[in-house]
């Protein structure tokens, strides 16, 4: 009878186009390369101190991890995805459409996005405006109108900068570090231009948008969003958050350690990655000042370093109870021992949350409090 019941289940699944889910005894985690060192450290400790298997952690980048996470509710999809930026509105909606309904969001701490170069290279100090001018695909020209980025040397942007070729090794579009770099480095740098800052504040349908488009040479395709007239914020993002593709910015993949190696091999180059990689490789590389501030634990935690962000992971609540150890793993991650002020993840370069925020977050996550969709998602 058991064989017959199993055959009926398989036949029913085949007719409905569904594949029956098989139970797993190991937690599956994907996502951010920046969160990866912290997640693997927690996973290793968790595997050694509990009866559960060590979770499997794969670095796919934040965007790639969320895509896998949101693929569906089945046990063949990841249980947890790490992210070095917050889930986007369109990703949340994709999850909901695919049946991933109850998701818990955890903030584990802070990170700075650093620009660094080889230990043997000259010290460099940059403003976010200069970072935008060096990295964006289109920038205001001498007459103020948008042009394809003409800058080949740092000294072309500002005579005080090195007389060397612009070579920036950074993460690909699937990376949360790339998303955050575009938003809080390039985006804030673009706002140094008055007309771009004014454009960002314009609402959809504002007649000034057309005036600015004509005056500043905004491409026509930037003025539409899904076939409808775009608002100023959307147009601003298309200008400010678009990285050049002429060879000055080199995508180095999701492995930030590879960027460190590139910087040692090419002392003219600058790399973009999370603070933890700088912190763990200070014998090989050094961080650049941004707006006059060096990246370190104190400057990031206090908000003085201008290119910083929160780090996250997301839990698929439906898998809790089906995959053993999920609730215990997230409790370990949000424990004082792991991510508290003196936690072992802090030793790895994580900037911890303030004590009261950490306690509140731990309670929130261990209770598996689901997101509501009302969060401030981009």
NUKOLKOL-497143 format. One record per residue (C-alpha): residue number from 1; residue in one letter; x, y, z. Coordinates in Angstrom, 3 decimals. Example, Ala and Ser with C-alpha at 12.3 -4.5 7.8 and 13.67 -1.06 7.14 Angstrom:
2
+-----+------+----------+----------+----------+
! seq ! type !       c1 !       c2 !       c3 !
+-----+------+----------+----------+----------+
!   1 !    a !   12.300 !   -4.500 !    7.800 !
!   2 !    s !   13.670 !   -1.060 !    7.140 !
+-----+------+----------+----------+----------+
//
This chain:
378
+-----+------+----------+----------+----------+
! seq ! type !       c1 !       c2 !       c3 !
+-----+------+----------+----------+----------+
!   1 !    x !    0.000 !    0.000 !    0.000 !
!   2 !    x !    2.913 !    2.367 !    0.791 !
!   3 !    x !    4.392 !    1.801 !   -2.661 !
!   4 !    x !    1.010 !    2.461 !   -4.233 !
!   5 !    x !    0.568 !    5.658 !   -2.217 !
!   6 !    x !    4.022 !    6.815 !   -3.276 !
!   7 !    x !    3.238 !    6.102 !   -6.923 !
!   8 !    x !   -0.028 !    8.042 !   -6.660 !
!   9 !    x !    1.834 !   11.010 !   -5.101 !
!  10 !    x !    4.415 !   11.016 !   -7.911 !
!  11 !    x !    1.758 !   10.680 !  -10.585 !
!  12 !    x !   -0.285 !   13.510 !   -9.092 !
!  13 !    x !    2.814 !   15.710 !   -8.960 !
!  14 !    x !    3.642 !   14.923 !  -12.581 !
!  15 !    x !    0.117 !   15.772 !  -13.718 !
!  16 !    x !    0.174 !   19.077 !  -11.813 !
!  17 !    x !    3.650 !   19.950 !  -13.075 !
!  18 !    x !    5.077 !   19.944 !   -9.542 !
!  19 !    x !    8.100 !   18.112 !   -8.197 !
!  20 !    x !    7.651 !   16.678 !   -4.700 !
!  21 !    x !   10.057 !   18.337 !   -2.251 !
!  22 !    x !   12.638 !   16.168 !   -0.519 !
!  23 !    x !   13.698 !   16.985 !    3.026 !
!  24 !    x !   17.184 !   18.404 !    3.661 !
!  25 !    x !   19.256 !   18.062 !    6.803 !
!  26 !    x !   21.646 !   20.946 !    6.016 !
!  27 !    x !   20.852 !   24.665 !    5.924 !
!  28 !    x !   21.377 !   26.274 !    2.502 !
!  29 !    x !   22.657 !   29.878 !    2.473 !
!  30 !    x !   23.491 !   32.052 !   -0.551 !
!  31 !    x !   24.186 !   35.716 !   -1.247 !
!  32 !    x !   26.554 !   38.570 !   -0.540 !
!  33 !    x !   30.334 !   38.202 !   -0.808 !
!  34 !    x !   30.636 !   40.914 !    1.874 !
!  35 !    x !   28.502 !   38.994 !    4.387 !
!  36 !    x !   30.092 !   35.678 !    3.327 !
!  37 !    x !   33.053 !   35.797 !    5.793 !
!  38 !    x !   30.713 !   36.483 !    8.722 !
!  39 !    x !   28.166 !   33.893 !    7.627 !
!  40 !    x !   30.785 !   31.159 !    7.149 !
!  41 !    x !   32.353 !   31.939 !   10.521 !
!  42 !    x !   28.961 !   31.612 !   12.230 !
!  43 !    x !   28.209 !   28.445 !   10.230 !
!  44 !    x !   31.513 !   26.814 !   11.233 !
!  45 !    x !   31.009 !   27.610 !   14.930 !
!  46 !    x !   27.384 !   26.491 !   14.758 !
!  47 !    x !   28.375 !   23.154 !   13.178 !
!  48 !    x !   30.982 !   22.491 !   15.866 !
!  49 !    x !   28.923 !   23.433 !   18.919 !
!  50 !    x !   25.520 !   21.943 !   18.012 !
!  51 !    x !   24.075 !   18.634 !   16.839 !
!  52 !    x !   23.229 !   20.163 !   13.423 !
!  53 !    x !   25.266 !   19.918 !   10.238 !
!  54 !    x !   27.424 !   22.897 !    9.304 !
!  55 !    x !   25.312 !   25.082 !    6.967 !
!  56 !    x !   26.395 !   25.277 !    3.333 !
!  57 !    x !   27.239 !   28.909 !    2.425 !
!  58 !    x !   27.755 !   29.985 !   -1.201 !
!  59 !    x !   28.853 !   33.467 !   -2.317 !
!  60 !    x !   26.629 !   34.467 !   -5.247 !
!  61 !    x !   26.403 !   38.235 !   -4.719 !
!  62 !    x !   23.413 !   39.920 !   -3.098 !
!  63 !    x !   21.315 !   40.156 !   -6.265 !
!  64 !    x !   22.086 !   36.596 !   -7.325 !
!  65 !    x !   21.300 !   35.268 !   -3.863 !
!  66 !    x !   17.966 !   37.063 !   -3.601 !
!  67 !    x !   17.020 !   35.780 !   -7.063 !
!  68 !    x !   17.622 !   32.186 !   -5.943 !
!  69 !    x !   15.868 !   32.810 !   -2.617 !
!  70 !    x !   12.805 !   34.266 !   -4.332 !
!  71 !    x !   12.550 !   31.474 !   -6.912 !
!  72 !    x !    9.910 !   29.695 !   -4.833 !
!  73 !    x !    8.969 !   28.215 !   -1.445 !
!  74 !    x !   10.186 !   24.682 !   -2.226 !
!  75 !    x !   12.824 !   22.902 !   -0.193 !
!  76 !    x !   15.054 !   22.922 !   -3.297 !
!  77 !    x !   15.535 !   26.690 !   -2.844 !
!  78 !    x !   17.805 !   28.436 !   -0.292 !
!  79 !    x !   16.671 !   28.901 !    3.296 !
!  80 !    x !   18.618 !   32.117 !    3.894 !
!  81 !    x !   20.145 !   34.765 !    1.654 !
!  82 !    x !   22.806 !   37.241 !    2.770 !
!  83 !    x !   22.739 !   40.781 !    1.387 !
!  84 !    x !   25.007 !   43.805 !    1.600 !
!  85 !    x !   22.090 !   46.100 !    0.823 !
!  86 !    x !   18.386 !   45.987 !    1.562 !
!  87 !    x !   16.052 !   43.892 !   -0.560 !
!  88 !    x !   14.582 !   45.957 !   -3.391 !
!  89 !    x !   10.873 !   46.528 !   -3.866 !
!  90 !    x !   10.850 !   44.576 !   -7.140 !
!  91 !    x !   12.634 !   41.654 !   -5.426 !
!  92 !    x !   10.092 !   41.634 !   -2.611 !
!  93 !    x !    7.291 !   41.590 !   -5.189 !
!  94 !    x !    8.991 !   38.751 !   -7.089 !
!  95 !    x !    9.190 !   36.726 !   -3.889 !
!  96 !    x !    5.501 !   37.314 !   -3.196 !
!  97 !    x !    4.510 !   36.390 !   -6.758 !
!  98 !    x !    6.507 !   33.152 !   -6.505 !
!  99 !    x !    4.900 !   32.102 !   -3.237 !
! 100 !    x !    7.683 !   33.171 !   -0.877 !
! 101 !    x !    5.299 !   34.996 !    1.407 !
! 102 !    x !    6.764 !   35.154 !    4.913 !
! 103 !    x !   10.290 !   36.562 !    5.048 !
! 104 !    x !   12.174 !   37.768 !    8.106 !
! 105 !    x !   14.714 !   40.552 !    7.621 !
! 106 !    x !   17.780 !   40.725 !    9.882 !
! 107 !    x !   20.238 !   43.607 !   10.153 !
! 108 !    x !   23.506 !   42.152 !   11.477 !
! 109 !    x !   25.699 !   45.271 !   11.600 !
! 110 !    x !   27.366 !   47.884 !    9.430 !
! 111 !    x !   30.030 !   47.963 !    6.775 !
! 112 !    x !   31.920 !   50.659 !    4.919 !
! 113 !    x !   32.490 !   50.539 !    1.187 !
! 114 !    x !   36.132 !   51.361 !    0.830 !
! 115 !    x !   38.319 !   52.507 !   -1.996 !
! 116 !    x !   41.786 !   51.086 !   -1.457 !
! 117 !    x !   45.124 !   50.767 !   -3.191 !
! 118 !    x !   48.372 !   48.872 !   -2.705 !
! 119 !    x !   50.437 !   49.475 !    0.407 !
! 120 !    x !   53.309 !   50.686 !   -1.804 !
! 121 !    x !   51.126 !   53.179 !   -3.718 !
! 122 !    x !   50.702 !   56.873 !   -2.805 !
! 123 !    x !   48.006 !   57.795 !   -0.296 !
! 124 !    x !   44.866 !   59.011 !   -2.079 !
! 125 !    x !   42.055 !   61.242 !   -0.829 !
! 126 !    x !   38.814 !   61.595 !   -2.798 !
! 127 !    x !   35.494 !   63.371 !   -2.592 !
! 128 !    x !   32.301 !   61.649 !   -3.682 !
! 129 !    x !   32.062 !   64.154 !   -6.520 !
! 130 !    x !   35.473 !   63.032 !   -7.769 !
! 131 !    x !   34.433 !   59.372 !   -7.433 !
! 132 !    x !   31.338 !   60.109 !   -9.529 !
! 133 !    x !   33.384 !   61.940 !  -12.150 !
! 134 !    x !   35.861 !   59.062 !  -12.398 !
! 135 !    x !   33.352 !   56.215 !  -12.420 !
! 136 !    x !   30.031 !   57.257 !  -13.975 !
! 137 !    x !   29.192 !   56.477 !  -17.595 !
! 138 !    x !   27.943 !   60.019 !  -18.252 !
! 139 !    x !   29.040 !   63.188 !  -16.469 !
! 140 !    x !   28.464 !   66.937 !  -16.897 !
! 141 !    x !   30.960 !   68.366 !  -19.392 !
! 142 !    x !   32.589 !   71.786 !  -19.267 !
! 143 !    x !   29.409 !   73.398 !  -20.629 !
! 144 !    x !   27.285 !   71.571 !  -18.029 !
! 145 !    x !   25.668 !   69.180 !  -20.510 !
! 146 !    x !   25.883 !   65.424 !  -20.085 !
! 147 !    x !   28.639 !   63.761 !  -22.084 !
! 148 !    x !   30.140 !   60.292 !  -22.250 !
! 149 !    x !   32.785 !   60.205 !  -19.513 !
! 150 !    x !   35.932 !   61.733 !  -21.073 !
! 151 !    x !   38.259 !   61.353 !  -18.082 !
! 152 !    x !   41.169 !   58.950 !  -18.567 !
! 153 !    x !   43.470 !   60.153 !  -15.774 !
! 154 !    x !   42.700 !   61.142 !  -12.179 !
! 155 !    x !   44.506 !   64.436 !  -12.775 !
! 156 !    x !   42.054 !   65.199 !  -15.609 !
! 157 !    x !   39.375 !   65.507 !  -12.928 !
! 158 !    x !   41.456 !   67.486 !  -10.451 !
! 159 !    x !   45.093 !   68.560 !  -10.777 !
! 160 !    x !   45.682 !   67.596 !   -7.140 !
! 161 !    x !   44.958 !   63.931 !   -7.917 !
! 162 !    x !   47.607 !   61.499 !   -9.239 !
! 163 !    x !   48.715 !   61.853 !  -12.854 !
! 164 !    x !   47.838 !   58.223 !  -13.529 !
! 165 !    x !   45.293 !   56.252 !  -15.525 !
! 166 !    x !   41.895 !   55.665 !  -13.921 !
! 167 !    x !   41.759 !   51.938 !  -13.177 !
! 168 !    x !   39.093 !   50.816 !  -10.726 !
! 169 !    x !   38.601 !   47.140 !   -9.879 !
! 170 !    x !   35.139 !   46.594 !   -8.474 !
! 171 !    x !   32.204 !   44.228 !   -8.089 !
! 172 !    x !   29.731 !   43.227 !  -10.852 !
! 173 !    x !   26.050 !   44.262 !  -11.114 !
! 174 !    x !   24.905 !   41.211 !   -9.103 !
! 175 !    x !   26.776 !   42.503 !   -6.050 !
! 176 !    x !   25.149 !   44.413 !   -3.211 !
! 177 !    x !   28.442 !   46.251 !   -2.790 !
! 178 !    x !   28.063 !   47.512 !   -6.365 !
! 179 !    x !   24.470 !   48.633 !   -5.687 !
! 180 !    x !   25.484 !   50.471 !   -2.525 !
! 181 !    x !   28.563 !   51.996 !   -4.185 !
! 182 !    x !   26.369 !   53.362 !   -6.975 !
! 183 !    x !   23.825 !   54.803 !   -4.567 !
! 184 !    x !   25.914 !   56.284 !   -1.748 !
! 185 !    x !   29.159 !   57.100 !   -3.547 !
! 186 !    x !   28.188 !   57.938 !   -7.137 !
! 187 !    x !   24.695 !   59.140 !   -6.280 !
! 188 !    x !   25.816 !   61.480 !   -3.523 !
! 189 !    x !   28.690 !   62.627 !   -5.717 !
! 190 !    x !   26.274 !   63.518 !   -8.510 !
! 191 !    x !   24.283 !   65.669 !   -6.084 !
! 192 !    x !   27.288 !   68.000 !   -5.914 !
! 193 !    x !   25.972 !   69.351 !   -9.227 !
! 194 !    x !   23.060 !   71.652 !   -8.438 !
! 195 !    x !   20.982 !   70.776 !  -11.498 !
! 196 !    x !   21.226 !   67.030 !  -10.827 !
! 197 !    x !   20.194 !   67.555 !   -7.213 !
! 198 !    x !   17.257 !   69.687 !   -8.365 !
! 199 !    x !   16.281 !   67.105 !  -11.001 !
! 200 !    x !   16.176 !   64.357 !   -8.363 !
! 201 !    x !   13.530 !   66.298 !   -6.403 !
! 202 !    x !   11.171 !   66.783 !   -9.390 !
! 203 !    x !    7.903 !   64.846 !   -9.376 !
! 204 !    x !    6.555 !   62.920 !  -12.342 !
! 205 !    x !    4.845 !   65.331 !  -14.752 !
! 206 !    x !    6.825 !   68.374 !  -13.628 !
! 207 !    x !    7.280 !   70.577 !  -16.762 !
! 208 !    x !   10.783 !   71.473 !  -15.576 !
! 209 !    x !   11.904 !   67.937 !  -16.426 !
! 210 !    x !   11.541 !   68.669 !  -20.139 !
! 211 !    x !   13.341 !   71.997 !  -19.689 !
! 212 !    x !   16.252 !   70.316 !  -17.923 !
! 213 !    x !   16.352 !   67.544 !  -20.532 !
! 214 !    x !   16.818 !   70.106 !  -23.296 !
! 215 !    x !   19.213 !   72.312 !  -21.341 !
! 216 !    x !   21.492 !   69.550 !  -20.077 !
! 217 !    x !   21.284 !   67.006 !  -22.895 !
! 218 !    x !   19.522 !   64.206 !  -21.024 !
! 219 !    x !   19.052 !   61.240 !  -23.426 !
! 220 !    x !   15.454 !   60.686 !  -24.470 !
! 221 !    x !   15.381 !   57.086 !  -23.256 !
! 222 !    x !   16.155 !   58.296 !  -19.729 !
! 223 !    x !   12.884 !   60.235 !  -19.685 !
! 224 !    x !   10.707 !   57.107 !  -19.807 !
! 225 !    x !   10.032 !   54.480 !  -17.150 !
! 226 !    x !    8.180 !   51.390 !  -18.419 !
! 227 !    x !    6.812 !   53.401 !  -21.329 !
! 228 !    x !    5.521 !   56.236 !  -19.139 !
! 229 !    x !    7.099 !   59.649 !  -18.411 !
! 230 !    x !    9.630 !   59.178 !  -15.611 !
! 231 !    x !    9.928 !   61.236 !  -12.455 !
! 232 !    x !   13.063 !   63.145 !  -11.599 !
! 233 !    x !   14.319 !   60.523 !   -9.127 !
! 234 !    x !   14.207 !   57.761 !  -11.737 !
! 235 !    x !   15.982 !   59.925 !  -14.321 !
! 236 !    x !   18.600 !   60.903 !  -11.740 !
! 237 !    x !   19.322 !   57.254 !  -10.986 !
! 238 !    x !   19.811 !   56.454 !  -14.664 !
! 239 !    x !   22.412 !   59.206 !  -14.837 !
! 240 !    x !   24.108 !   58.949 !  -11.455 !
! 241 !    x !   24.037 !   55.191 !  -10.810 !
! 242 !    x !   25.339 !   54.042 !  -14.207 !
! 243 !    x !   28.990 !   52.925 !  -14.180 !
! 244 !    x !   31.156 !   53.480 !  -17.241 !
! 245 !    x !   31.927 !   50.528 !  -19.535 !
! 246 !    x !   34.964 !   51.805 !  -21.430 !
! 247 !    x !   37.574 !   49.843 !  -19.475 !
! 248 !    x !   38.265 !   52.336 !  -16.675 !
! 249 !    x !   36.073 !   50.258 !  -14.332 !
! 250 !    x !   36.992 !   46.561 !  -14.381 !
! 251 !    x !   34.499 !   44.040 !  -13.013 !
! 252 !    x !   36.476 !   41.674 !  -10.786 !
! 253 !    x !   33.725 !   39.163 !   -9.963 !
! 254 !    x !   32.205 !   38.328 !   -6.590 !
! 255 !    x !   35.538 !   37.337 !   -5.000 !
! 256 !    x !   36.812 !   40.418 !   -3.171 !
! 257 !    x !   40.087 !   38.647 !   -2.401 !
! 258 !    x !   40.764 !   38.705 !   -6.145 !
! 259 !    x !   40.564 !   42.524 !   -6.067 !
! 260 !    x !   43.172 !   42.630 !   -3.294 !
! 261 !    x !   45.471 !   40.567 !   -5.507 !
! 262 !    x !   44.901 !   42.900 !   -8.471 !
! 263 !    x !   45.882 !   45.916 !   -6.359 !
! 264 !    x !   49.145 !   44.302 !   -5.326 !
! 265 !    x !   49.932 !   43.523 !   -8.959 !
! 266 !    x !   48.981 !   46.999 !  -10.208 !
! 267 !    x !   49.965 !   49.793 !   -7.807 !
! 268 !    x !   48.202 !   52.406 !   -9.983 !
! 269 !    x !   44.814 !   50.753 !   -9.506 !
! 270 !    x !   42.087 !   51.342 !   -6.927 !
! 271 !    x !   39.726 !   48.643 !   -5.640 !
! 272 !    x !   36.162 !   48.839 !   -4.319 !
! 273 !    x !   34.999 !   46.357 !   -1.657 !
! 274 !    x !   33.657 !   45.997 !    1.872 !
! 275 !    x !   35.602 !   47.240 !    4.895 !
! 276 !    x !   36.208 !   43.733 !    6.280 !
! 277 !    x !   38.507 !   42.915 !    3.352 !
! 278 !    x !   40.548 !   46.042 !    4.020 !
! 279 !    x !   40.649 !   45.257 !    7.728 !
! 280 !    x !   41.935 !   41.733 !    7.115 !
! 281 !    x !   44.500 !   42.772 !    4.477 !
! 282 !    x !   46.081 !   45.883 !    5.993 !
! 283 !    x !   49.556 !   44.455 !    5.457 !
! 284 !    x !   48.853 !   44.459 !    1.706 !
! 285 !    x !   46.545 !   47.424 !    1.021 !
! 286 !    x !   45.434 !   50.733 !    2.538 !
! 287 !    x !   42.144 !   52.645 !    2.431 !
! 288 !    x !   41.615 !   55.998 !    0.733 !
! 289 !    x !   40.172 !   58.963 !    2.564 !
! 290 !    x !   36.663 !   59.894 !    1.403 !
! 291 !    x !   35.620 !   63.469 !    2.202 !
! 292 !    x !   38.755 !   63.556 !    4.380 !
! 293 !    x !   37.732 !   60.573 !    6.542 !
! 294 !    x !   39.616 !   57.271 !    6.710 !
! 295 !    x !   37.539 !   54.081 !    6.909 !
! 296 !    x !   37.841 !   52.390 !   10.292 !
! 297 !    x !   35.524 !   50.765 !   12.816 !
! 298 !    x !   34.892 !   53.986 !   14.749 !
! 299 !    x !   34.304 !   56.268 !   11.736 !
! 300 !    x !   31.836 !   53.781 !   10.205 !
! 301 !    x !   29.968 !   53.049 !   13.462 !
! 302 !    x !   29.663 !   56.778 !   14.231 !
! 303 !    x !   28.482 !   57.626 !   10.693 !
! 304 !    x !   31.477 !   59.886 !   10.027 !
! 305 !    x !   32.715 !   57.797 !    7.106 !
! 306 !    x !   30.370 !   58.809 !    4.265 !
! 307 !    x !   30.263 !   55.557 !    2.282 !
! 308 !    x !   28.746 !   53.081 !    4.740 !
! 309 !    x !   25.730 !   50.775 !    4.789 !
! 310 !    x !   23.842 !   48.134 !    6.774 !
! 311 !    x !   24.336 !   44.391 !    6.226 !
! 312 !    x !   21.429 !   41.928 !    6.123 !
! 313 !    x !   20.253 !   38.384 !    5.845 !
! 314 !    x !   16.765 !   37.157 !    4.956 !
! 315 !    x !   15.084 !   33.991 !    6.252 !
! 316 !    x !   12.452 !   31.966 !    4.402 !
! 317 !    x !   10.112 !   31.328 !    7.325 !
! 318 !    x !    8.306 !   28.471 !    5.583 !
! 319 !    x !   11.489 !   26.383 !    5.759 !
! 320 !    x !   11.766 !   26.659 !    9.542 !
! 321 !    x !   10.673 !   23.277 !   10.873 !
! 322 !    x !   11.300 !   21.570 !    7.533 !
! 323 !    x !   15.075 !   22.094 !    7.528 !
! 324 !    x !   16.596 !   21.381 !   10.941 !
! 325 !    x !   18.591 !   24.067 !   12.714 !
! 326 !    x !   17.436 !   27.278 !   10.985 !
! 327 !    x !   16.055 !   28.942 !   14.108 !
! 328 !    x !   19.126 !   27.863 !   16.103 !
! 329 !    x !   21.511 !   29.162 !   13.412 !
! 330 !    x !   19.921 !   32.622 !   13.293 !
! 331 !    x !   19.916 !   32.723 !   17.102 !
! 332 !    x !   23.678 !   32.072 !   16.992 !
! 333 !    x !   24.162 !   34.786 !   14.345 !
! 334 !    x !   22.308 !   37.366 !   16.444 !
! 335 !    x !   23.945 !   36.293 !   19.711 !
! 336 !    x !   26.236 !   38.538 !   21.745 !
! 337 !    x !   29.042 !   36.030 !   21.149 !
! 338 !    x !   28.765 !   36.426 !   17.372 !
! 339 !    x !   27.649 !   39.965 !   16.508 !
! 340 !    x !   27.644 !   41.789 !   19.834 !
! 341 !    x !   30.154 !   44.548 !   20.537 !
! 342 !    x !   32.928 !   42.044 !   21.353 !
! 343 !    x !   31.688 !   39.234 !   19.119 !
! 344 !    x !   33.809 !   36.982 !   16.964 !
! 345 !    x !   32.323 !   38.507 !   13.789 !
! 346 !    x !   33.584 !   41.905 !   14.968 !
! 347 !    x !   37.052 !   40.355 !   15.031 !
! 348 !    x !   36.461 !   39.586 !   11.336 !
! 349 !    x !   35.688 !   43.245 !   10.543 !
! 350 !    x !   31.929 !   43.555 !   11.172 !
! 351 !    x !   30.879 !   46.926 !   12.609 !
! 352 !    x !   28.373 !   45.990 !   15.360 !
! 353 !    x !   24.958 !   47.496 !   15.992 !
! 354 !    x !   24.556 !   49.588 !   19.168 !
! 355 !    x !   23.766 !   47.299 !   22.104 !
! 356 !    x !   20.072 !   48.218 !   22.413 !
! 357 !    x !   19.504 !   47.857 !   18.662 !
! 358 !    x !   21.288 !   44.497 !   18.660 !
! 359 !    x !   19.062 !   43.148 !   21.441 !
! 360 !    x !   15.914 !   44.393 !   19.708 !
! 361 !    x !   17.010 !   42.901 !   16.377 !
! 362 !    x !   17.802 !   39.545 !   17.992 !
! 363 !    x !   14.311 !   39.370 !   19.543 !
! 364 !    x !   12.721 !   40.374 !   16.223 !
! 365 !    x !   14.615 !   37.774 !   14.169 !
! 366 !    x !   14.408 !   34.842 !   16.575 !
! 367 !    x !   10.634 !   35.417 !   16.713 !
! 368 !    x !   10.655 !   35.174 !   12.883 !
! 369 !    x !    8.737 !   38.430 !   12.574 !
! 370 !    x !    7.800 !   38.650 !    8.883 !
! 371 !    x !    8.257 !   41.675 !    6.655 !
! 372 !    x !    5.013 !   43.491 !    5.852 !
! 373 !    x !    5.896 !   45.112 !    2.544 !
! 374 !    x !    5.642 !   48.530 !    4.202 !
! 375 !    x !    9.404 !   48.718 !    4.765 !
! 376 !    x !   11.345 !   51.426 !    2.929 !
! 377 !    x !   12.409 !   49.337 !   -0.040 !
! 378 !    x !   13.846 !   50.991 !   -3.167 !
+-----+------+----------+----------+----------+
//
